[in-house]
């Protein structure tokens, strides 16, 4: 194991706790826009616990996601190995939860899915687990799995790949498809240098899948976020560490003849512009947007953009710096660690796992925020909602999604009882 990488716990504890020590913090003043929270489901451990993942909609308006813990409490030291679940709106209001799969101990299944799931065109779900499978790591090196919808009875799980360490370990990022139906993802460790990998899974005849390492990281390490394609087939992502200053990078992978891929580091974070970009990127109108967990002007993380400038060089710009909640009350949020989403007007939305209301914790219970362009090159941050009611969720660690009316949906990894919630933010 490389000395730069801390050993991973059985369940990678909230990445908020990975905050590096930062320096002087200035209290920020921000505006708060009124929004209301609606709890869609409270997890009870037997149906899942600790949802770290973003949700996705199907065409009928049902929601799907994962919990990293809970489910089959006869497995994984009686805590459960995690679940895949569905939330279905009920006639007259409310939502019904259905557990589609409970992961179990052993080499034939994955354990602890940190990332959400994605659909293919046929309605099958695909995801990753950080542990489990038949790989040589203690408790397995992790897996890629598929869930097939029922023709009769329940959903059927199929393991597509068990990581071996050489091709990566402990995958925590959601998968993405290319136009041909191949799957792509990242691992934070493993590979040729134990700094993590970018991998591809290609469907073969007979229904099997073949894994290929596109890149073993050497310039950066600790890639926890999902990848994003541009229209030319290039991939973009982040590493939480490494680079020139060891504070993380933004990278591009470009395909070339013969199936090879070339990595280019587009930006090296230096601390003042953010450090520890744990989330994946989004691409909007040729500009990449993301978050860093810490660093920035006040130490509590940043929202940033990376855009192509004249001369084919990429330049990073900090759009907003968050307050550092370990030292101050931060009503606007602190420590963003999830990917952003963007609306049709170019406004960015995300979550912070701390800051906001201090009714449940001295560092705050987390927020939903919006970052809006002001029309003159600057950006303004608004805290849309501060978590904190014991009747609702707290500590949102995943990104958000929109419904057709512009309301926001996500998960909170805790709800006071420790099992988490699925929620809607109405604005």
N, C-alpha and C positions, 0 to 999 in steps of 0.2 A: 504494500500500500504506500503510495507516495506520501511523504511527510507533510505536504501542504494540505492533505485531506484529513479531516477529523473522522474517526470511526463512526459509521452509521449505526444508530440504535435500531432495535427491532422495529419500531415504528419511528420514522424520522420525525422527531419532535417538531413542533411548529417552527417554521423557518424564521418566524419573528425572533425567536430566541437566539438566532445566529447573528444578531446585530453586533457589529463591531463597535468598539469604543470610539466615540467621536468627541469633538471638542465643544467650544462655547456655543450655546444655543440662544437664539433671539426669539422671543415670543412673537408669533404671527397673529395678525388680526384678519379674520375672514368673515364673509357673509354666509348665513345659513338659510337655505330655502326650505320651506315647509314641504315635507313628504311624509307619507304614512306607510307603516309596515303591516303586512298581513302575513301571518304564519300559515304556510300551507301544510306543513307536517312537522311534528316533533318526533324525532327518533327515540326509540326506547331500548336500544341495545340488541334485543332479539331481532328487530327488523333493520339493524344497522346502527352504527355509531361513528361519530367524528367524520362528517362529510368534508373533505378537502377540495372536492372537485367542482368545476362549473357544471351547469345543467345544459341540456339540449332539448329542443322541441322536436316532435314528429309532426307530420302534416295534419294530424287530427287534434293537435294542441296538448298532447300528453308530454310530460317532462321525464327525462331520464338522467341518472347520475350514479355515483358510487359513494360508498362509505369505506373508510380505511380500516374500520374495526367493526365489531359486532357481527350479528348474523348467527352462525352456528357456534354457540358458546361452548360446545364440546371440543372445539378446535382452538389452536393457537393459545395455549395456556389459559383456556376458559374465557378469553376475551373475545373470541371470534376472529375470523380472518378477513372480514369485510364482505360487502355485498354490492350487487348491482340492483338498482331499484327503478320503479316507474311510479310517477305521480299522475293520476287521472282526475280531471275535473268532474265533479258530481253534479247531476241535475239539481238545481235549487241552491247551489253553492257548496263550498268545501271541496276537499281533494281526498282521494283514496290512494294509499300507498300499496304497491305490490312488490314483493321481493322477487326479482327475476332469477337471481343466482346468489347462493351463499357459498363463499369460498371455504375450503376445508384444508386441514393440515395434510402433509404428505407431498410426494414428488409429482403426483398426477394433477395438481391444481396449483394456481397461483395464490399468493397471500398479500393482503394489504394494498389494494388499488388506490393510489394517491390521485391519479388523473381521472378525468371524465371519459366518456365513451363517445364514439362517432358512428354514424350510420353509413352503410353503403347504399347503392341504388335499390337493392332488394330488401332493405329493411333489417339487415343483420347489423349487430352492434360489435364494435371492436374496441379493445382497451389494453392497458398494461397493468401489471402488478409489480411492486417493488421487490417482492420476495417470492419464494416458492418455485415450483417447477423442478426439473430434474438436473439442473446445473450443479456444479461442484461446490458452490459457496455454502457456508453454514446457513441452513434454512432456505437454501436455493438462491439463485442469482436474479430471479424475476422472470416474468413471462409476458408474452403477447397472447391475447385470447380473443375468441369470437363467440358471440351469443346469437343463436339462430331462433327466430320467432316460432311459436308453436303452430304446427298443423293441427295437433290435438294435444292437450296436456300443457306442460310447462315449456319454458325456453331451454334450449340445449346448448351447453358450453363445449367448445373445442379449443384445446391449446394449440396455437399455431407455432409457437417458438418458445423454447426455454433458453435463456441467456447462459453463456458459459463462462463469462468473465473476459475472455479474449474479444468477444463482440460487445461487451458492455455489461454493466451490473446495475441493479436497483433503479430501473426506469420509473420516473415520476411524472413524465410529460405525456399529454394526450397525443394521439396519433393524427397524422394528416394523410389524405389520399392525393395521388397525382391523377392526371386525366386518364391513365391506363388502369387505374384501380390498384396500384401498388401503394404500400403503406410506408410511412417515414416517421422516425422518431429519434429521440435522444436518450442517452444515459449519462448520469453525472460522474460515474467512475467506470473503471474497466477499460478495455482496449489495449493498444500496444504500449501506452505510457501510463496507464491507470488514471488518466485524466478524463475519461469518458469518451463517448462515441456519438456519431450520427449513423443511423442504420436504415436499411431499406429491406422490406419484406415483399417478395414477388411471388404471386400465385403460380403454381406449376400444374401440369396435367395431373388429374387424379385428386385434386383438392388439397394438395400439400403446398407449403410455402417455404421458400428458401430465403435465408437471411444473408445480407451482405453489409459489411462495414464500409460506409462511404468516407468516413473520416475518423481517425483516432486523434483526439485533441492533443496538441502539444503546446500551442500558444496560450490557450485558455483551459480552464477546467471547471467542472461542476455545472453542466448544462441541465437545468431543471425545467426549462420552458419549452413549449411547443414550437415547431417550425412553421414558417409561412412561405408559400410559393409566390413568385411574381409571374407575370404573363409569359415570360421567356423561359420558365422552368428553373430559375435559380431559387435556392433556399436561403432563408435568413433566420438567424437565431441569436441567442445570447449564451455566454458563460458567466457564472457567478463569481469566478475568480480568474486569476492569471492575467495575461497581457502585460504591457509595459510596466504598469504600476502595481500589478497583482490585485486590482480592484474589479476585474471583469472586462468583458469585451462584447461588441456586436460583430457578428461574422456573416459572411456570405459564402455559400457553396455553389460553384458553377459547374454544370456538367460539360464534359468534353468527349471527343471521339474515343471509342473503345470502352465506354462505361466508367471512365475515371471522373473524379470530381476534384476541383481545385478550391482550396479555402483562401479567402481574403479577409483579414481583420479590418473592418470598416471603422471601428472606433475602440480606443483603449480608455476606460474610465480612470480618472485621476483623483477621485474623492470629492473635489469641489463640484464636479458635475455629476456626482452620484457614485455609488459603489454597490456591489452585489446585485446586479440585475438578474433576479431569480425567475422572473416571468418571461414568457415568450413575447414576440413582437406582433403588431398588426401592421398591415400595409394599406394606406389610403392615399389615392392619387399620387403614387410614386414616393410617398414619404413613410418612413418607418416610425412607429410610436411604441414606447415602452415605459417601464417603471424600474426604479432601483429601490432596494430595501432600505438603504441608508445612504449617508453622504449628502451632498448638496450644500446649499448655503447655510442650512440650520441643522444638518445632521440626521434628519428624519426621512431621508429618501427623496426621490425626484420623479416627476413625469418629464420625459425627454422625447425629442425627435431626432432622427438621423436622415438627412436628405442629400441627394446628389447635387453637387454644385458645379459651377463652370470648371471645365478641365477634368471632368470625370472623377473628381475627388468627393468624398462623403464628409459631411460636417455635422457635428452634434450640437444641439441647442437645448438647454434646460428650459422647459415651459413653466415648471412650478417646483419649488422646494418646500418640503413638509417640515414641520416642527418635530423635535425629538422628544417623544412623550415620556421618557424615563426621568426627565428633569422638569418638564413643564406640562401643564394642562394644554392639550392640543385639540381644540374643538373641530378643526378642519381635518383631523386624521393624522396618522403617522405610520411609517413603515409599510408602504404598499408592496405587496409581493405577488400580485395577480396580474394577468394580462388585461389590457384595456379593451373597450369596444367603442365604436364611433357611430354617430347618427348621420343622417343625410345632410345636416348643416355643418358637419365637421367638429361637433362637440365630442369630447372624450369623457368616458365614464369608467369608474373603477371602484375598488374597495381598499380599505386599510384595515388591518387586523388589530390595531391599537389606535389611541387617540379618540376623539369624540367624547361621549359621556363618560364620566368617572364614577357612575353609580354602581358599577360592579367591579371596578379595578382602578387602582390609582394611576395606571397608565392608559386607561380608557378601554372601551369595549369594542371599538372599531366603527368605521363609517362607510357610507356610500357617497362618492364625490363626483363632481362634474368639473371639467376644465374646459373653458370656453374661449375661443379666439375673440379679441376685442376689436378687430378690424384695423388695427394699426401696427400689427406685428407682435403684440403682447398677448398674454393669456391670463384669465382670471379663474381662480378656483372657488367653487361653492360646495360646501358640505350639504348634501341633500338630506342625509339622514344619519343620526348618531345612535348606534345600538346601545342598549342598556337596560331595557325592561326585562325583568326575570320571566315575564310571560312570553317574550320573544327570544330570538337568537342573539348570540354575541360572538365576537371573534370571527368575522367573515374572512376566510383565507383564499377564497376562489374568486374568479372573475364573474362577470354578469352577462346576461343575455336580454334582448328586447323581445316583447311580444308585438303583435301587429299595431297596438295602440300606443306603444312607446313606454309601457311600464317595464320595470326591471325585475329580473328573477335571479336568485342565487342561493347559496348555502352558507350557513354559519356553523362552525365546527363545535360550538358549545351552545347550551341554552340554560345555563345555571345548573342543570342536572348532569351536564357533561356529555350528552349524546348528540346534540346539534339539531338543526332545523333546515327545512327548505322554506324560503320566504319570497314574497313579492313586495316591491317598493312602488307605490302608486304616487305619481307626481303630477 
